[in-house]
Protein backbone atom coordinates (compact mmCIF):
# COMPACT_ATOMS: atom_id res chain seq x y z
CA UNK A 1 0.00 0.00 0.00
CA UNK A 2 1.61 3.22 -1.09
CA UNK A 3 1.16 6.71 0.33
CA UNK A 4 -1.54 7.74 -2.15
CA UNK A 5 -3.70 4.78 -1.18
CA UNK A 6 -3.26 5.63 2.49
CA UNK A 7 -4.23 9.25 1.84
CA UNK A 8 -7.30 8.13 -0.10
CA UNK A 9 -8.35 5.77 2.68
CA UNK A 10 -7.88 8.50 5.31
CA UNK A 11 -9.84 10.95 3.15
CA UNK A 12 -12.67 8.43 2.73
CA UNK A 13 -12.68 7.77 6.47
CA UNK A 14 -12.79 11.51 7.24
CA UNK A 15 -15.59 12.01 4.72
CA UNK A 16 -17.49 9.18 6.42
CA UNK A 17 -16.94 10.28 10.04
CA UNK A 18 -17.43 14.05 9.59
CA UNK A 19 -21.19 13.93 8.92
CA UNK A 20 -21.64 11.49 11.80
CA UNK A 21 -19.90 13.86 14.22
CA UNK A 22 -21.98 16.77 12.93
CA UNK A 23 -25.26 14.85 13.23
CA UNK A 24 -24.41 13.64 16.75
CA UNK A 25 -23.55 17.20 17.77
CA UNK A 26 -26.78 18.56 16.32
CA UNK A 27 -28.86 15.85 18.03
CA UNK A 28 -27.16 16.41 21.38
CA UNK A 29 -27.63 20.16 21.06
CA UNK A 30 -31.30 19.73 20.13
CA UNK A 31 -31.97 17.36 23.03
CA UNK A 32 -30.15 19.63 25.44
CA UNK A 33 -32.05 22.63 24.13
CA UNK A 34 -35.44 20.98 24.61
CA UNK A 35 -34.62 19.66 28.08
CA UNK A 36 -33.43 22.92 29.57
CA UNK A 37 -34.98 26.14 28.35
CA UNK A 38 -32.94 28.24 30.79
CA UNK A 39 -29.74 26.99 29.24
CA UNK A 40 -31.12 27.30 25.70
CA UNK A 41 -28.92 30.19 24.69
CA UNK A 42 -25.80 28.28 25.75
CA UNK A 43 -26.73 25.38 23.49
CA UNK A 44 -27.62 27.71 20.66
CA UNK A 45 -24.15 29.21 20.96
CA UNK A 46 -22.64 25.71 21.05
CA UNK A 47 -24.61 24.80 17.94
CA UNK A 48 -23.28 27.87 16.13
CA UNK A 49 -19.75 26.99 17.26
CA UNK A 50 -20.25 23.49 15.89
CA UNK A 51 -21.36 24.84 12.50
CA UNK A 52 -18.44 27.29 12.37
CA UNK A 53 -16.03 24.56 13.40
CA UNK A 54 -17.23 22.22 10.65
CA UNK A 55 -16.78 25.00 8.07
CA UNK A 56 -13.22 25.53 9.32
CA UNK A 57 -12.50 21.83 8.97
CA UNK A 58 -13.86 21.84 5.42
CA UNK A 59 -11.50 24.71 4.57
CA UNK A 60 -8.53 22.87 6.07
CA UNK A 61 -9.38 19.65 4.26
CA UNK A 62 -9.89 21.42 0.94
CA UNK A 63 -6.23 22.41 0.77
CA UNK A 64 -3.95 20.50 -1.55
CA UNK A 65 -1.69 19.48 1.31
CA UNK A 66 -3.77 17.03 3.30
CA UNK A 67 -2.80 16.24 6.85
CA UNK A 68 -4.14 14.89 10.10
CA UNK A 69 -4.84 18.42 11.31
CA UNK A 70 -8.52 18.37 10.30
CA UNK A 71 -9.13 15.02 11.94
CA UNK A 72 -7.40 16.10 15.14
CA UNK A 73 -9.36 19.37 15.21
CA UNK A 74 -12.67 17.56 14.69
CA UNK A 75 -11.95 15.09 17.49
CA UNK A 76 -10.87 17.83 19.91
CA UNK A 77 -13.84 20.02 19.00
CA UNK A 78 -16.31 17.18 19.40
CA UNK A 79 -14.87 16.23 22.79
CA UNK A 80 -15.03 19.84 24.00
CA UNK A 81 -18.61 20.37 22.83
CA UNK A 82 -19.87 17.06 24.21
CA UNK A 83 -18.12 17.60 27.55
CA UNK A 84 -19.63 21.09 27.89
CA UNK A 85 -23.10 19.74 27.15
CA UNK A 86 -22.72 16.81 29.57
CA UNK A 87 -21.33 19.08 32.29
CA UNK A 88 -24.18 21.56 31.94
CA UNK A 89 -26.76 18.77 32.03
CA UNK A 90 -25.20 17.30 35.16
CA UNK A 91 -25.18 20.76 36.72
CA UNK A 92 -28.86 21.31 35.84
CA UNK A 93 -29.90 17.87 37.13
CA UNK A 94 -27.96 18.40 40.35
CA UNK A 95 -29.62 21.79 40.88
CA UNK A 96 -33.05 20.25 40.28
CA UNK A 97 -32.39 17.49 42.81
CA UNK A 98 -31.48 19.94 45.57
N, C-alpha and C positions, 0 to 999 in steps of 0.2 A: 504494500500500500504506500503510494508516494504522498508527497505533501499536498498536492492538489486534491487528491481523494479525501484526505483528512480534513482539509478546509471545506470541501463540499459537504462532508458528513456533519461537521460542526455547524455549518450554515443551515443545513436542513434541520438539525436538532434545535437550533436557536429559533428558526422560523416556526417550528412545532411548539416549543415551550412558551414563546412570547405571548401568543394569544391566550394560552391557559393561565398564565400569571395575571394578565390583564383582566380576564373574566373572573378569576377568583378574587382579585382585588375589588372589582366592581360589585360582586355579590356580597362580599364582606362589608363593604361600605354601605350598600343598600340595606342589609340586615341591621347593621349598627345604627343607621339613620332611622329606621322604623322603630327600633326598640327604644331608643332614647331621644326624645325630641329636644331636650335641653342641650344635649351634646351634638345636635344636628349640624350646627355650623362647623364644628370641628371636623366632622366626617365629610362635609361638603368641601372643606379646604383640603382634606386628605385625598378626596376623589380628584380634585383639580391638580394636586401634586402628582398623583398617579398618571393622569393624562399627560401632563407636561413631561414627566419622567419618561414615558413611553415614546414621546416625540423625540426626546433627546437621544434615546437609544437608537431609534430609527435613523437619526442623522449620523450617529457614530458608525452604525453598521452599513450605511450607504457609501462610506468612503472606500476607495480602492484598496487601501491597506487594512485588511481585516485582522482583528486581534481578539483576545479574550476580554477586552475592556468592556464591551457591551454586555456580555454575559455576567461578568462580575458586578457591574453596576446594577443590572436587573435583579440579581440575587440579593445584593445589599439593600436596594430600595424596597424590594418585597418584604424582606425581613423587618426593616424599619417600620414600614406601614402596618404590617400585621401585628408587630409587637405594640405599636401605639394603640391600635384598635383593641387588642386584647387587654392591655393595661387599663384603658379607659372603661371598658366593660366591667372588668373586675372592680375598679374603683366605684362605678355606679352601683353594682350589685352589693358591694360592701356597705355603701351608704344607705341603700334601701333596707338592708338587714338590720341596721342599727336603729 
